[in-house]
Amino acid sequence: MGIRILAIAFFFQSVNLESRPISYPGGSTIMGFSNHLKESIYYHYSPSYKYSVGVENLKNKYYKTNLSYLRLTYLLKRTNTKNSQLNIYFQSGIRFDKFHDSFFGLRGDWETRRWYVDFNYKELETNNLTNTDQYYQAGFAPYLGEYGDLHTWVMLKTRRNSLTKKWSAYPVIKFFKGDLLFESGYSRDNEWDIHLMYRF
Amino acid sequence: MSGIYILCIGFKGFFVRKLFIIGLSVIAPVMALYAEVDEEHDNFNHVHEESIDGDEFDVDTIRFNEFINGLSDMKVAIVSVNGMVCDFCARGIEKTFKRNSEVLKVDVDLGKGKVLIAFSKGTRIDFEYISRKILENGQMATKLAVLELQ
């Protein structure tokens, strides 16, 4: 069992993911993310569909530090219609070893089977310095897969981190099948932007 | 909501920001609770328990026949669900119902927005139970039809 957990952790060590910040009730999620500013691994547990609690361990490539956050995500609002779903989340995190290092932000998404848009805004306090990270993306599914099929999304993402002080826009492709999701984009500024997620 | 977002961007002072985090941490669960009440209210307004009869209930017949293939002596609940727009959203619904020992099989039709659930024959199926389970996953059941198959 321990070896399996280590293997999964190793598999996700190079990546972090912010999609789907809350799972179904009783569900666990392990996510990985990697770009030019950070690499992180994030595990969360959702007691209900309204919130999740988790732990994120990340390597900040800009400050060259390793941090661990206790994270909390609330679903502020969800609107379900026959063909769409809208979500607004509040997200926050606090460092285990330095309580004044923290972050908070908002995240929202709207999707149909064909279209998808989302945004993410996060303000981080690290070593008494504040920086913001924000992105906006929109995309579509080139085909409509059935339940259990491989699903594909093609998106355009624009991102800005106040550390680099510039916007970048780049294409992103997302695949998911069953409980596994993979998302990747590339730009000259951000280099590879990779997300992985597994739910169990 | 957009007001909160603008405030988020605008706050620059350290203490104000901390206050904002604490404030939102308190407000967020209250808003989440409000959202739940809102959804339950929506549910209440959309409850229609109907019996399926031919094309009256929009079901993919090929998919339905594949679903019941090999099953007998059971009941099938056909549930219309709002907000079930992606495979990931539906995973929780499948997992929730599969925890019930009376559930024999679950299938999701994303195109029609339907969940098919096969229960053992003696099971009592009502909209309240189905709706609660769907709502636990953050979606909304709007219609239920139950078929009894020999």
Interface residues (C-beta under 8 A of the other chain):
Chain A: R20 S23 Y24 P25 G27 S48 Y49 K50 Y51 L72 Y74 L75 L76 K77 R78 T79 N80 T81 K82 N83 S84 Q85 I88 F90 S92 S102 F104 G105 L106 G108 E111 T112 R113 Y121 E123 E125 T130 T132 L144 G145 E146 Y147 G148 D149 H151 F176 K177 G178 D179 L181 R199
Chain B: M1 I4 Y5 C8 I9 F11 K12 F14 R17 F20 I21 L24 S25 A28 P29 M31 A32 A35 E36 E39 D42 N82 G83 V85 C86 D87 F88 C89 A90 R91 G92 I93 K95 T96 D107 V108 D109 L110 G111 G113 E136 N137 G138 Q139 M140 T142
